Every structure is written in C-alpha cells, then in structure tokens.
Amino acid sequence: MAGVLLSHFSPTVRDRVSAGSIGIQLFFVLSGFLITGLLLEARERIDGGRTRIGAEWRAFLTRRTLRIFPLYYGVLFLAVIFNVEHVRANAVWLFSYAYNFRVWAAGGWPDRLLAHFWSLAVEEQFYLVWPWLVLCAPRRLLPWIMAALLPAALAFRIANNHGCFGSPVGQIVLLPACWDLLAAGGLMAWARHSGWTSSARGGIVLKVVFAVGLAGFLRTISLRPEELQSSWFGRFDYTFDALFFAILVHACANNTIVWLRWILAWPVLIYLGRISYGIYIFHNFMHYLGPGLSRRLFGIRYFPYEWEHVMWLSACTVAAAAVSYHLYERPWQGLKRRWSPAAISKTSPFKLEGAPEEGIR
C-alpha cells in the first residue's frame, strides 16, 4: 500500500521506481493466496459431505460482496452526485467492474482520479472465475492448472505487446495478464494446504524459486519505469515478482522470518491492514479533495516541499479510510457471519449421515 501511495502522490518516486506496480503485484499475489486458501477449505467441506458446491459458491460471493461492494459503490454514488471529474463519463465502466477494459480501449489511463479502479475490476473478475476452478477441478490437476497459468500469462503479455490484442496496455490491466500473480499466490496456498511445502523436495523447490524470484525482483527495482517498459525484461517482471512475492507471503503465513513477524505484529500495521481497502479506494480522490482542504485549514493548496504534500495526502487518505471503516464498513461486514462456514454447513440440505460437525468454522 505504501508503494501505491508514494507512486501516486510523489512524482519523484514515480519517476525513479515502479513502486505502484510492485504494490499492486504484491496485492494480487496476496489475494490469490488468501482466496485460494478459503476455497480449499470450502473444497474440504464439500468433499467431506458437509455442504454443496452451490452453497459454498453463493457463500463465497456473498461474503466478498459484503466486503467490497458497500464502499466501492458508496464512493461511486457520492462521486456521481457531486460530479467528481471524469466519474460520470466513465460510470458504465466503473459500475460494471469493467474499468480495466476502458483503460485497455483508451490505450492508457484517461484520468488520474480513477487510475486505480482497473485493479479493482481485475480483482472482481478473479472472484467470478477462480471459485469454479478451485471447487470443481480434479484435485490431482488443480496444482498443474495453477502452474500452467504462469507461462500462459507471460505468453499473453508478450503477444499483447506485439499488438495481437490491440492496445499494449492490455499486458498490464487485463485479467489474463495478471494470472501469474494470482495463480502464484493460489499455488502457494495449495502447497501449504496440502503439506507439500513441509516435504524435503518442497523445501528445495521453494529455495530455488525464491532465488530466481529474488533475482528478478532486484532487477525490477533497479530499472526506472520507462526503462522497465521498454526493455525485454519488462515482459517477464510480473512472473519473477510473482515467484518472489509468493514465497514471501508463504514465509509470513508460517512465521518463518523472525524480524518480519515482529514488524507485522506492530499494532499500527495491523490497523492499517484492516482499513487498507478504504485507503486504496480513497487515495487517488485526495488529489481532488486534499488541496481544497489544505487551503481551508492552512491557507495554501500545495505545500512548498513535495514530502509535505505527500504526507498531507497520505494523512487525509488514512483518516478517510478510518472513518469509513468504523462508521460505514463494519456494519456491512457484520452481516458476513450469516454466511460463515459454520452457518453454511448447518443450513445445507445436503449432509451425510453422521458427518462430523466439530471443527467446522
């Protein structure tokens, strides 16, 4: 999240390193890891006879809807009402979670305030497709399908860059271009769920993958954004970063890096993680709201130093996200309890005779 804020608030950072792109890549890998983990647990309940695919699919989408729709559409409705720049002109794309196609069709980002909505569209499209793979694919084929998505995404980006699918920006904003990031997280969730990472062979593979991914990630951050886009390596950086971040997420989930575990346990970071969705939704709108608010409070629209302006916009973003979380988002999230695994298992009409109920979360 910090990388995204710095990239969008600081021209200096944006010109020197692809901090925003790296932050979104990490977000996709983490999302693939967490969502796949939840779906694998649902798969266990289905295979154990405690519920059905349809019930788990509805529960998953309902919980995701209660988590992301209220704030997403609430912000869009307010932006339309107050006629925020470019929102009404792009309302159809935004309200249908298809803004990544708008960016692709335009050949680039047509406006600054809405630039980050492409990734939210990709994430929602992922939610619609991924459950069917994890819940329905044959168990023995599931990891191989996930692994195949890594070179498939790479091939898509290369083909798109050569004009096979229209605008070259498609190699960034379309769902197939992000499959390696999402699938790398999902593959790591499968490896952890199946216990494969605990085996001797799994440990060796993880070390090799981490070394390759780390080398690629270091190369990514060594290049300026324009150099990365124009070089051959720019076609491969997503895949290298996907491998690196997947191992990093796995290490965090297993608490294997002591100093990282200590940092992630900081209450401030835990809280920022809790409101991170609001931070991401609101942050670009601070280009629209921040200067006006600073003029009212301090008599100036822009601070004399860039770092001061970055800090001001970041503080406004965090404050807006905190207020939104406590006053608006939490009541919606409370409704997710009705669609918890325990509730789904108890209400499912499909239940085997004598199926164990203990341990159902």
C-alpha positions, -999 to 999 in steps of 0.1 A, spaced: 0 0 0 29 24 8 43 18 -26 10 27 -43 6 59 -22 42 70 -29 38 63 -66 6 83 -69 15 111 -46 52 116 -53 63 124 -89 99 119 -77 92 83 -66 71 76 -96 99 86 -120 125 65 -102 109 32 -93 78 12 -102 66 14 -66 29 14 -75 32 -15 -99 51 -35 -73 25 -28 -47 -3 -40 -69 16 -71 -78 20 -79 -41 -17 -73 -36 -26 -98 -64 -3 -125 -50 -17 -120 -15 -52 -121 -28 -46 -153 -47 -31 -168 -16 -59 -158 8 -88 -165 -16 -74 -199 -27 -69 -209 10 -106 -201 17 -117 -220 -13 -96 -250 -4 -112 -251 30 -146 -250 13 -134 -279 -10 -127 -299 21 -162 -293 34 -177 -303 1 -156 -335 -2 -165 -343 34 -202 -341 26 -209 -312 49 -221 -289 22 -225 -285 -16 -206 -266 -43 -236 -243 -49 -239 -233 -13 -202 -227 -9 -201 -206 -42 -230 -185 -30 -215 -180 4 -181 -170 -11 -196 -144 -34 -219 -131 -7 -191 -126 17 -169 -109 -10 -199 -87 -19 -205 -76 16 -167 -68 19 -162 -48 -12 -194 -36 -27 -207 -12 0 -176 10 0 -170 7 -37 -205 17 -48 -209 41 -20 -179 61 -32 -190 59 -68 -225 72 -59 -211 101 -40 -187 109 -69 -216 109 -93 -238 131 -71 -210 157 -66 -199 154 -102 -163 145 -95 -142 149 -126 -145 120 -152 -167 98 -130 -200 104 -148 -183 99 -182 -170 65 -171 -199 55 -149 -209 24 -170 -174 10 -169 -170 17 -132 -204 4 -120 -199 -28 -140 -164 -35 -127 -150 -32 -163 -128 -2 -159 -98 -22 -169 -114 -26 -204 -119 11 -205 -82 16 -199 -73 -10 -225 -96 5 -251 -82 40 -244 -46 27 -247 -37 42 -213 -51 58 -182 -75 85 -193 -77 102 -159 -57 103 -126 -86 101 -101 -98 68 -114 -65 52 -124 -65 26 -96 -100 13 -104 -86 -10 -131 -71 -33 -104 -104 -35 -86 -120 -46 -118 -94 -73 -123 -99 -85 -87 -137 -87 -91 -133 -107 -123 -109 -130 -105 -136 -136 -78 -161 -147 -105 -138 -172 -122 -115 -186 -96 -140 -204 -73 -151 -226 -102 -115 -238 -108 -107 -245 -71 -141 -261 -63 -146 -281 -94 -113 -290 -110 -100 -326 -103 -78 -325 -72 -47 -340 -89 -49 -315 -118 -55 -284 -97 -19 -275 -89 -9 -282 -125 -36 -259 -139 -24 -231 -115 12 -237 -125 2 -235 -162 -13 -201 -157 22 -186 -150 36 -192 -186 1 -186 -200 1 -151 -185 36 -144 -198 27 -155 -233 -4 -133 -232 17 -102 -222 43 -109 -250 15 -114 -276 -3 -82 -264 29 -62 -265 32 -72 -302 -3 -60 -310 -21 -93 -310 -48 -80 -287 -49 -43 -295 -35 -18 -271 -2 -27 -254 -16 -16 -221 -35 -48 -220 -3 -65 -209 -9 -48 -175 -47 -42 -170 -64 -73 -184 -71 -104 -162 -51 -129 -183 -21 -106 -179 -23 -109 -141 -29 -147 -139 7 -155 -129 5 -131 -99 -29 -145 -88 -20 -181 -96 14 -179 -79 -4 -170 -46 -30 -197 -52 -3 -223 -59 14 -214 -27 -19 -217 -8 -24 -252 -23 12 -262 -14 7 -251 22 -28 -266 24 -16 -300 11 15 -301 33 38 -302 2 59 -273 14 68 -293 45 84 -321 25 121 -322 17 115 -318 -20 92 -290 -14 117 -272 7 143 -274 -21 119 -262 -47 109 -232 -25 145 -222 -21 152 -224 -58 120 -205 -67 129 -178 -41 164 -173 -55 150 -169 -91 122 -146 -79 145 -125 -58 170 -121 -87 142 -109 -109 127 -86 -83 160 -69 -77 163 -64 -114 128 -49 -115 136 -23 -88 169 -14 -104 152 -1 -135 133 32 -139 97 27 -150 103 39 -186 134 16 -188 113 -14 -175 86 -8 -200 110 -5 -230 133 -34 -221 128 -71 -228 127 -78 -191 95 -58 -188 77 -88 -203 90 -111 -175 90 -89 -144 55 -99 -134 64 -136 -134 96 -131 -115 79 -108 -89 50 -133 -86 75 -161 -76 93 -138 -51 61 -125 -35 45 -159 -33 74 -173 -13 74 -141 8 37 -144 16 42 -181 24 70 -172 48 48 -146 65 19 -170 68 42 -196 85 61 -170 107 94 -183 94 111 -149 93 115 -136 128 122 -99 121 94 -98 96 70 -114 120 79 -88 146 73 -60 122 40 -73 110 29 -77 146 30 -39 152 -5 -27 162 -2 3 137 5 -20 108 -23 -44 118 -48 -15 119 -36 -1 86 -41 -36 71 -76 -36 85 -85 -3 68 -63 -9 37 -92 -14 13 -105 21 22 -71 35 18 -68 21 -17 -103 33 -27 -99 68 -14 -63 76 -21 -65 90 -57 -95 111 -48 -73 130 -24 -58 147 -55 -93 163 -58 -101 168 -21 -67 173 -4 -57 207 -19 -91 223 -11 -90 211 25 -54 223 30 -65 257 16 -93 259 42 -70 248 71 -36 263 62 -44 289 35 -24 271 8 -34 245 -17 0 229 -21 29 227 3 63 241 -7 80 207 -4 69 176 -21 74 154 10 50 177 29 23 173 3 28 135 2 24 134 40 -7 156 38 -24 135 12 -15 103 29 -28 115 62 -61 126 46 -64 92 30 -58 73 62 -83 95 81 -110 90 54 -104 52 54 -106 50 92 -138 70 94 -153 49 66 -143 16 82 -158 24 117 -189 42 106 -198 25 74 -180 -7 65 -181 -26 98 -219 -29 100 -219 -44 65 -191 -68 74 -210 -79 105 -236 -95 81 -209 -119 68 -215 -141 99 -247 -153 83 -226 -168 55 -198 -183 77 -187 -219 71 -205 -230 102 -237 -214 91 -234 -228 56 -228 -263 69 -257 -262 93 -282 -249 67 -271 -270 38 -298 -295 27 -270 -319 16 -255 -336 47 -242 -371 51 -255 -393 78 -232 -389 108 -209 -363 92 -188 -347 119 -197 -312 128 -167 -305 151 -141 -281 138 -164 -265 112 -156 -229 112 
